[in-house]
């Protein structure tokens, strides 16, 4: 991918895989070699390979099996001890050099989509996975009186993936199983960092406000980017994913001279709260929880 517009296919690396290959995760290690983790059926068993060279163009048989791992070996640093039936596993190198295996899946029992992060270490040649974090992601949003399945845009049992952007922020993607989108397209969702737009406190085109259904920022959110403000009816949040009288918290990043004004009623009526700069707030502490029904960016001057 040296020239992304003209990718070059490298020689095929053949491995003595047992059967049922389902996922493949690759990362370059500090010594220049490559770590390859193959997930078998449901990814409950992993096969761990190391490259014999730092240049994958040098050999068609570059990988050597060094370990096999079963979910019963999982360690955990949190209360959850499940190694799920992951449909996707990506190796991600953190800025400090720590390595993580990030997986996406759907819990069929609860219908919830999850992304899990496992710290990758080694004891000799043995792979050690320690579950470090998990996050419930919302692949859908409810219509009034309906559950989130009515407007579902992804399913992390279909496909998922992660990307580290040029600013070092982790972004998660998910798609659906079928082409149920407009015109036979495949719907997808992007899950961004808490503060996704570097420069948002100085560039209006990067300004945003994210509204949350719950006061602790864990429930579903509605992202409002300044450039997109004319594309939905922000005078009535009930028409946008049923967010009328639902707003209990918000995060915001807005440049100097501008504010975001959250109104109690639709059509910018009733009382309001105003926010500027960069921050997060639980609206219940301001006596404004579950009251926001419309909102807009306002220029207040210097």
C-alpha positions in Angstrom: 0.0 0.0 0.0 3.0 2.4 -0.5 0.8 3.9 -3.2 -2.8 3.5 -2.0 -4.1 4.2 -5.5 -2.1 1.3 -6.9 -1.9 -1.5 -4.3 0.5 -4.4 -5.1 -0.4 -8.0 -4.3 2.5 -9.7 -2.5 3.4 -13.3 -2.8 1.0 -15.6 -1.0 2.2 -16.8 2.4 1.0 -20.3 3.0 0.4 -21.6 6.5 -0.5 -25.1 7.7 -3.8 -24.0 9.0 -5.9 -26.7 10.6 -9.4 -25.8 9.4 -12.2 -23.2 9.6 -10.2 -20.0 9.3 -12.5 -17.1 10.2 -10.5 -14.1 11.1 -6.9 -12.9 10.3 -5.1 -10.2 12.3 -1.7 -8.8 11.5 0.6 -6.3 13.2 4.3 -5.4 13.0 6.2 -6.0 16.2 9.0 -3.9 17.7 11.7 -6.2 16.2 10.3 -5.8 12.7 8.7 -9.2 12.4 5.0 -9.6 11.9 2.5 -11.2 14.3 -0.3 -13.1 12.6 -3.3 -14.4 14.6 -5.8 -16.6 12.8 -9.2 -17.2 14.5 -10.8 -20.5 13.8 -14.6 -21.0 13.8 -16.2 -18.4 16.1 -12.7 -17.3 17.1 -12.8 -19.4 20.2 -9.5 -21.0 19.2 -6.6 -18.9 17.9 -3.5 -19.9 16.0 -0.5 -17.6 16.5 2.2 -17.2 13.9 5.4 -15.1 13.6 7.0 -14.1 10.4 10.5 -15.4 9.7 11.4 -12.1 8.1 10.8 -8.3 8.5 10.0 -8.1 4.7 7.0 -10.1 3.7 8.0 -9.7 0.0 10.9 -12.0 0.6 9.2 -15.4 1.0 6.0 -17.2 0.1 6.3 -19.2 3.4 7.0 -16.4 5.8 5.1 -17.5 8.9 5.8 -20.1 11.6 3.2 -21.5 14.0 4.4 -20.6 17.6 1.3 -21.2 19.7 -2.4 -22.2 19.9 -4.7 -20.4 22.2 -8.2 -21.3 23.6 -10.8 -19.0 25.1 -10.4 -20.9 28.4 -7.0 -19.2 28.8 -8.4 -15.7 28.8 -7.4 -13.4 31.6 -9.3 -10.3 32.5 -8.7 -6.9 34.1 -12.4 -6.1 34.2 -15.5 -7.9 35.6 -16.4 -9.4 32.2 -14.7 -12.8 31.4 -16.2 -13.6 28.1 -14.2 -14.1 24.9 -17.1 -13.8 22.4 -17.8 -15.4 19.0 -16.0 -12.6 17.3 -16.8 -11.9 13.7 -13.8 -9.6 13.3 -10.5 -9.3 15.2 -8.0 -6.5 14.6 -4.5 -6.0 16.1 -4.0 -2.4 17.1 -0.7 -0.9 18.3 -1.2 1.8 20.9 1.0 5.0 20.8 3.1 3.7 23.7 3.8 0.4 21.9 1.2 -1.7 23.8 -0.6 -4.2 21.5 -4.3 -4.9 21.6 -6.6 -7.4 19.9 -9.9 -5.6 19.3 -13.0 -7.7 18.5 -16.6 -6.9 17.4 -19.7 -9.1 18.0 -23.4 -9.2 18.7 -24.6 -10.7 21.9 -27.5 -12.8 20.7 -29.0 -13.1 24.1 -29.4 -9.4 24.6 -29.3 -8.1 21.1 -26.5 -5.7 21.9 -23.5 -5.0 19.8 -20.1 -4.8 21.5 -16.5 -3.9 20.8 -14.0 -5.6 23.2 -10.3 -4.8 23.6 -7.8 -7.4 24.8 -4.2 -6.6 25.8 -1.7 -8.8 23.9 1.4 -10.0 25.8 3.6 -13.1 25.7 5.0 -15.5 28.2 7.8 -17.2 26.3 6.2 -18.2 23.0 2.8 -18.4 24.6 0.1 -15.8 23.7 -1.5 -14.1 26.7 -4.7 -12.2 26.2 -6.1 -10.0 29.0 -9.5 -8.5 28.5 -9.0 -4.8 29.1 -12.2 -3.0 28.1 -15.6 -3.4 26.4 -18.1 -0.9 25.0 -21.7 -1.3 24.1 -22.2 0.3 20.7 -25.6 1.3 19.2 -26.1 0.0 15.7 -29.7 1.4 15.6 -31.9 4.2 16.9 -35.5 4.0 18.0 -38.5 5.5 16.3 -41.0 6.8 18.8 -42.6 3.9 20.6 -40.2 1.3 18.9 -37.0 -0.4 19.8 -33.7 0.2 18.1 -34.2 -2.8 15.7 -36.6 -0.6 13.7 -33.8 1.5 12.4 -30.7 -0.7 12.4 -27.7 0.3 10.3 -25.2 -2.3 11.3 -24.8 -5.7 13.0 -21.4 -6.5 14.5 -22.1 -10.2 13.9 -22.0 -9.2 10.2 -18.8 -7.2 9.9 -16.7 -4.8 11.9 -13.4 -3.2 11.8 -11.2 -0.6 13.4 -9.0 2.3 12.1 -6.5 4.5 13.7 -6.7 8.0 12.1 -3.7 10.4 11.6 -4.4 12.0 15.0 -4.1 8.6 16.8 -7.8 8.3 17.5 -9.5 4.8 17.3 -12.5 4.6 15.0 -14.8 1.6 14.8 -16.9 0.6 11.8 -19.8 -1.9 11.4 -22.0 -3.0 8.5 -25.1 -5.0 8.1 -25.5 -8.6 6.7 -27.5 -7.6 3.6 -27.8 -4.7 1.1 -31.0 -3.3 2.8 -29.9 0.4 2.3 -31.4 2.8 -0.2 -31.0 1.5 -3.8 -29.7 -1.8 -2.6 -26.7 -0.3 -0.8 -25.1 -1.8 2.3 -25.7 0.3 5.4 -22.9 1.0 7.8 -22.1 3.0 10.9 -19.0 4.8 12.1 -18.3 5.1 15.9 -16.0 8.0 16.6 -14.0 9.1 19.6 -15.4 11.2 22.4 -13.9 14.3 20.9 -13.6 13.3 17.2 -12.6 16.5 15.5 -9.1 17.9 16.3 -9.2 21.7 16.0 -12.9 21.9 16.8 -12.2 24.7 19.4 -10.7 26.9 16.7 -12.4 26.0 13.4 -16.2 26.4 13.1 -16.3 23.7 10.4 -15.1 21.2 12.9 -17.4 22.3 15.7 -19.8 19.7 17.1 -22.2 19.0 19.9 -23.2 15.4 20.9 -26.4 14.9 22.8 -26.8 11.9 25.1 -29.9 10.1 26.3 -28.5 9.4 29.7 -26.7 11.6 32.2 -23.6 9.3 32.4 -22.8 9.4 28.7 -23.3 5.7 28.3 -26.6 5.5 26.4 -27.1 6.5 22.8 -25.9 9.8 21.4 -26.9 12.2 18.7 -23.9 13.8 17.0 -24.5 17.3 15.5 -21.6 18.5 13.4 -21.8 22.2 12.5 -21.5 21.6 8.7 -24.5 19.2 8.9 -26.9 21.5 10.8 -29.1 22.2 7.8 -29.6 18.5 6.9 -31.9 17.6 9.8 -34.7 19.4 11.6 -32.9 20.7 14.7 -36.0 22.8 15.5 -37.7 19.6 16.7 -35.5 16.8 18.1 -38.5 14.5 18.1 -38.1 14.2 14.4 -34.4 13.1 14.8 -34.1 9.6 16.2 -36.8 10.4 18.8 -34.6 12.8 20.8 -37.3 15.2 21.9 -37.2 15.7 25.7 -34.6 13.0 25.9 -31.4 15.0 26.3 -29.7 14.4 29.7 -26.1 15.2 28.9 -23.9 16.7 26.2 -20.4 17.1 25.0 -19.4 20.0 22.9 -16.4 21.7 21.2 -17.1 25.1 19.7 -14.7 27.9 18.8 -14.5 31.3 20.5 -17.3 33.7 19.6 -19.9 30.9 19.1 -22.2 29.0 21.4 -24.6 26.1 21.2 -28.0 26.9 22.6 -30.2 24.0 23.8 -33.9 25.0 24.1 -36.6 23.5 26.4 -39.2 23.4 23.7 -39.3 22.7 20.0 -39.0 25.6 17.5 -36.4 27.2 19.8 -38.9 28.1 22.5 -39.0 28.2 26.3 -35.9 28.4 28.5 -32.5 27.4 27.3 -28.9 26.6 28.3 -25.9 27.9 26.4 -22.5 26.2 25.9 -19.2 27.3 24.4 -15.6 26.2 24.3 -14.9 22.5 25.0 -16.5 20.4 27.7 -19.0 17.8 29.0 -22.0 18.4 31.2 -24.7 16.4 33.0 -27.8 18.5 32.4 -29.5 17.2 35.5 -27.0 19.2 37.6 -28.3 22.3 35.8 -32.0 21.4 36.3 -32.3 20.8 32.6 -32.3 17.1 32.3 -34.7 15.5 29.8 -35.9 18.9 28.7 -34.0 19.7 25.5 -36.2 19.6 22.4 -34.4 21.9 19.9 -31.0 23.5 19.5 -28.8 25.6 17.3 -25.4 27.2 16.9 -25.4 31.0 17.8 -22.8 33.6 17.0 -22.4 35.8 20.1 -19.4 37.8 18.9 -16.0 38.5 20.4 
